Amino acid sequence: MVHGEAWTLKEFFVYPNEYIYWSIQIVMYPFMTGLVAGAFVLSSLYHVFGVKQLKDIARFSLVFSLALLPVAMMPLLLHLQQPLRGINVMMTPHFTSAIAAFGIVFTTYGFIVASEIWFVYRQFIVETVMELRGKQQRSAVDSARLVLYSLLSLGAMDLSPEALHKDERAVGVLAGIGIPVACFLHGYAGFIFGSVKANALWMTPLMPVIFICSAVVSGIALCIATYIITMEIRKLLSTWKRNKRSYLKLPSVEELKSAELQVVTITVKYLVMFLVLAITLELLDLIFRTYTAVKSWDILRSVIYERDFFKIFILQYGFGNLVPFIIFLRPGLTIRRALVGTLLVLMGVFMMRWNVVIGGQAFSASFSGFMDYHLPIWPSTVELYKEGLFGALTVIITPFVLFYLFTRVLPVFGVKDSH
């Protein structure tokens, strides 16, 4: 069976060798890389621009960005027919193609994120090492933690005010450098689509800019949603521990609620700002296409305004943009409304990726036929698993598992530092 034949339905005149080759994993690829860039930009709003109100969520989003980073390449590896060749991008990076440049950008961004996290957590790591060394009797777990944190400290045990000040300056420099690198990490994904001259829907110079803006929106929205869910779990744990061990000095539920609402309210304001920019660029591109009406406009119009009308104007612009605007701009924002709004924003960004990737393959090169993509649900074969619903769910779940594991070593709440 030809790759793509299992999930492609053809209508009217379509060439025999035409199928929807880029499936759900190529939708997930720009979506996940966008989350990486957006989460890092959110953390940089505090470290670079000094937005003090975002201090609590800055560390949270920085660690989340690290958890999202390894997942950025997962969709490509699942999509490749020969996944072992994927390492060639990392081993032989060069700028002769957009995909090959991924090796340079991804490696550079990975070093920046890892270095910034090390400087942010260095004080915590050193204090943990000293605390574990001071124990007279250490359990096996404590001994393992001592080895781990000693390795993470890299031998830099100085906690003098001068050393901590240098750490803070290093964090600011790395965050400043990381913003353009993070944007380029996702912008080149839009460049890949925008440079395809043979596809009328993809070829536009605005594509990289649209991808970058929507990436920041999706990353901030995911951090807010995850932060809310994490804080709700902390409330439940705090209540349970207080009832079980009344002598423990734990933050009260009221204190957690107050901190949560304050952080979410401030972060939502920046989300709305980037959301306005992303929507403006997308509508500008749509209006420009309608006004110029190039040769391929007839087939594009039938796809945009007829066949994909529900996906574009109802799901993407309606539920993904308009409804969150109403939710966020209504006075008296609550945690539940913020959670619903951010989830809808994520759905809208995902639909934007879907409409670009799948919608760009919905019409034949003959301009006389159409193709529909049917998402494989049950993974009866390895290919249907990778290119179907379960493959996409694997990509979505993985960063949350990694984030949980990272927070076991680098906690995102209750860390005392000088930054």
Helices and strands as residue ranges (DSSP letters): G 5-7, E 8-12, H 24-47, G 52-54, H 55-68, G 69-73, H 74-79, G 83-86, H 87-91, H 98-133, H 140-153, H 161-194, H 207-244, H 253-292, H 297-302, I 303-307, H 309-309, I 310-322, H 323-329, H 335-357, G 359-361, E 369-373, H 382-386, H 389-409
